[in-house]
Amino acid sequence: MRRLIFTLAAAAAFTSAPAMATTFIPGSANFLVSGNIFAGPISASFGNAGSTAPNTTLQDIFQFIIPQNGVGSGSVTTGTTLALSATDTDLLSVLVNGTPATKTLSNGGLTETYSIAGVPITAGATNQIVVNYLSRGQFSYGGNATFNPVAAVPEPATWAMMLLGLGGIGFALRRRQRAAVKATGPRIGYKFA
């Protein structure tokens, strides 16, 4: 019984081994960013290539911070010339700030593409693109992303202050108009056309 429990525990530990994770930031060779980070759009190219032991699960995390809120769109692609060869990379998932990208296959299933559009990007926070994949020995994938700033939407208190200010201006103009009529008196004998 003890041997059975030990064998099951060892098998569970082997099959649930965590992915080897690597984190990249803008400016590294794997994560290049261009564009105006204050006015947008911002373009990024990211990816990774290398070699591992066969059937190794990997995770790459691309982290970035931008100074304004925006939306992100992009795609990640990998391909191989021969399915299940030593150069095959299987993309398992792509997440942008926790939102999963949609997978499509082409070229008879040899090319995998994950794409996503309209993902909220938060100003001043650490945003992430997470790529999970399986390497059969040699791995390679690449991606492109675009981030566009969005105009800030005023908060309800700002709208209330703006409306109060416009009402105050209207009240002041109306009061000034009445004061001008009292000072000059009514116009007698004037006909309106």
C-alpha positions as CSV (number, residue, x, y, z in Angstrom):
1,M,0.0,0.0,0.0
2,R,2.8,2.4,0.9
3,R,4.5,1.7,-2.5
4,L,1.2,2.4,-4.3
5,I,0.8,5.8,-2.6
6,F,4.4,6.7,-3.2
7,T,4.1,5.8,-6.9
8,L,0.9,7.8,-7.3
9,A,2.4,10.8,-5.6
10,A,5.5,10.6,-7.8
11,A,3.3,10.3,-10.9
12,A,1.2,13.3,-9.9
13,A,4.3,15.4,-9.2
14,F,5.7,14.5,-12.6
15,T,2.6,15.3,-14.6
16,S,1.7,18.5,-12.8
17,A,5.1,20.0,-12.9
18,P,4.8,23.8,-13.3
19,A,5.7,25.5,-16.6
20,M,9.1,27.1,-16.8
21,A,8.3,30.8,-16.8
22,T,10.3,33.7,-18.2
23,T,9.4,37.4,-17.8
24,F,10.3,40.0,-20.4
25,I,10.0,43.8,-20.2
26,P,10.0,46.4,-23.1
27,G,13.5,47.0,-24.4
28,S,14.7,43.4,-24.2
29,A,15.5,41.6,-27.4
30,N,12.3,39.6,-27.0
31,F,10.0,42.6,-26.5
32,L,10.5,45.6,-28.7
33,V,8.2,48.6,-28.4
34,S,7.8,51.7,-30.6
35,G,5.5,54.7,-30.9
36,N,4.5,57.5,-28.6
37,I,3.5,56.2,-25.2
38,F,1.7,59.4,-24.3
39,A,-0.4,59.9,-27.5
40,G,-0.3,56.5,-29.1
41,P,-0.5,54.3,-31.0
42,I,2.1,52.0,-29.4
43,S,3.3,49.0,-31.4
44,A,5.1,46.0,-29.9
45,S,6.7,42.9,-31.3
46,F,7.4,40.0,-29.0
47,G,8.4,36.4,-29.2
48,N,10.9,33.8,-28.2
49,A,13.0,31.0,-29.7
50,G,15.4,28.5,-28.3
51,S,15.8,24.8,-27.4
52,T,14.6,22.7,-24.5
53,A,14.2,19.1,-23.6
54,P,11.5,17.5,-25.7
55,N,7.9,18.0,-24.6
56,T,8.6,20.8,-22.2
57,T,5.8,23.2,-21.2
58,L,7.0,26.8,-21.1
59,Q,5.4,30.2,-20.2
60,D,6.6,33.6,-21.3
61,I,5.2,36.7,-19.6
62,F,5.6,40.1,-21.4
63,Q,4.9,42.9,-18.8
64,F,4.4,46.6,-19.6
65,I,3.1,49.8,-18.1
66,I,1.7,52.7,-20.1
67,P,0.7,56.2,-18.8
68,Q,-2.9,56.2,-20.2
69,N,-5.8,53.9,-20.5
70,G,-6.3,52.2,-23.8
71,V,-7.3,49.2,-25.8
72,G,-5.0,46.5,-27.1
73,S,-5.2,44.2,-30.2
74,G,-2.8,41.8,-31.7
75,S,-1.8,38.2,-32.6
76,V,0.7,35.5,-31.8
77,T,1.7,33.0,-34.5
78,T,3.8,29.9,-34.6
79,G,4.3,27.4,-37.4
80,T,6.2,24.3,-38.4
81,T,7.0,22.4,-41.5
82,L,6.3,19.0,-40.1
83,A,3.7,18.3,-37.3
84,L,5.1,16.8,-34.1
85,S,8.7,17.2,-35.3
86,A,11.5,18.4,-33.1
87,T,10.9,22.0,-34.3
88,D,7.2,21.9,-33.5
89,T,5.9,24.5,-31.1
90,D,2.3,24.1,-29.9
91,L,0.7,27.3,-28.5
92,L,-1.5,26.2,-25.6
93,S,-2.9,29.6,-24.7
94,V,-2.4,33.4,-25.0
95,L,-3.8,35.7,-22.4
96,V,-3.8,39.5,-22.4
97,N,-4.6,40.9,-18.9
98,G,-6.3,37.6,-18.2
99,T,-8.5,37.7,-21.4
100,P,-8.0,34.6,-23.6
101,A,-7.1,35.0,-27.3
102,T,-9.0,33.1,-30.0
103,K,-7.1,30.2,-31.7
104,T,-7.2,29.6,-35.4
105,L,-5.4,26.9,-37.5
106,S,-4.2,27.2,-41.1
107,N,-1.8,25.4,-43.5
108,G,-3.3,22.1,-42.7
109,G,-3.0,22.6,-38.9
110,L,0.7,23.4,-39.1
111,T,0.3,27.1,-38.4
112,E,-1.4,28.3,-35.1
113,T,-2.5,31.8,-34.6
114,Y,-4.0,33.4,-31.5
115,S,-5.7,36.8,-32.0
116,I,-7.5,39.2,-29.8
117,A,-9.0,42.7,-30.1
118,G,-10.3,45.4,-27.8
119,V,-8.7,44.3,-24.6
120,P,-8.7,47.1,-21.9
121,I,-5.2,48.3,-21.0
122,T,-5.0,50.0,-17.6
123,A,-2.8,53.1,-17.1
124,G,-0.1,52.9,-14.5
125,A,-0.7,49.2,-13.8
126,T,1.4,46.2,-14.8
127,N,-0.3,44.8,-17.9
128,Q,0.6,41.3,-19.2
129,I,0.7,39.2,-22.3
130,V,1.1,35.6,-21.2
131,V,2.0,32.9,-23.8
132,N,1.9,29.2,-22.7
133,Y,3.3,26.7,-25.1
134,L,4.8,23.2,-25.6
135,S,8.2,22.8,-27.1
136,R,9.2,19.5,-28.7
137,G,12.9,20.5,-28.6
138,Q,13.3,23.6,-30.7
139,F,10.7,26.3,-30.2
140,S,9.9,29.6,-32.0
141,Y,6.9,31.9,-32.0
142,G,6.3,35.6,-32.7
143,G,3.6,38.2,-32.0
144,N,2.6,41.7,-32.7
145,A,0.4,44.0,-30.7
146,T,-1.0,47.5,-30.9
147,F,-2.2,49.7,-28.0
148,N,-4.3,52.7,-28.7
149,P,-5.1,55.3,-26.0
150,V,-8.8,56.1,-25.4
151,A,-10.1,59.5,-24.4
152,A,-10.8,59.6,-20.7
153,V,-14.5,59.6,-19.8
154,P,-15.3,62.2,-17.1
155,E,-16.5,60.9,-13.8
156,P,-20.1,61.7,-12.7
157,A,-18.8,64.4,-10.2
158,T,-17.0,66.1,-13.1
159,W,-20.2,66.1,-15.2
160,A,-22.2,67.6,-12.3
161,M,-19.6,70.3,-11.8
162,M,-19.6,71.1,-15.5
163,L,-23.5,71.3,-15.6
164,L,-23.5,73.5,-12.4
165,G,-21.0,75.8,-14.0
166,L,-23.0,76.1,-17.2
167,G,-26.2,76.8,-15.2
168,G,-24.3,79.5,-13.3
169,I,-23.2,81.1,-16.5
170,G,-26.7,81.0,-17.8
171,F,-28.1,82.5,-14.6
172,A,-25.5,85.3,-14.7
173,L,-26.3,86.2,-18.3
174,R,-30.1,86.2,-17.6
175,R,-29.5,88.5,-14.5
176,R,-27.3,90.8,-16.5
177,Q,-30.0,91.1,-19.3
178,R,-32.7,91.9,-16.7
179,A,-30.5,94.5,-15.1
180,A,-29.9,96.2,-18.5
181,V,-33.7,96.4,-19.2
182,K,-34.3,98.0,-15.7
183,A,-31.6,100.5,-16.3
184,T,-32.8,101.7,-19.7
185,G,-36.5,101.3,-19.0
186,P,-39.1,99.8,-21.2
187,R,-39.0,100.8,-24.9
188,I,-42.2,102.6,-25.7
189,G,-43.4,102.8,-29.2
190,Y,-41.0,100.2,-30.6
191,K,-42.7,97.7,-33.0
192,F,-41.5,94.2,-33.5
193,A,-41.4,93.0,-37.0
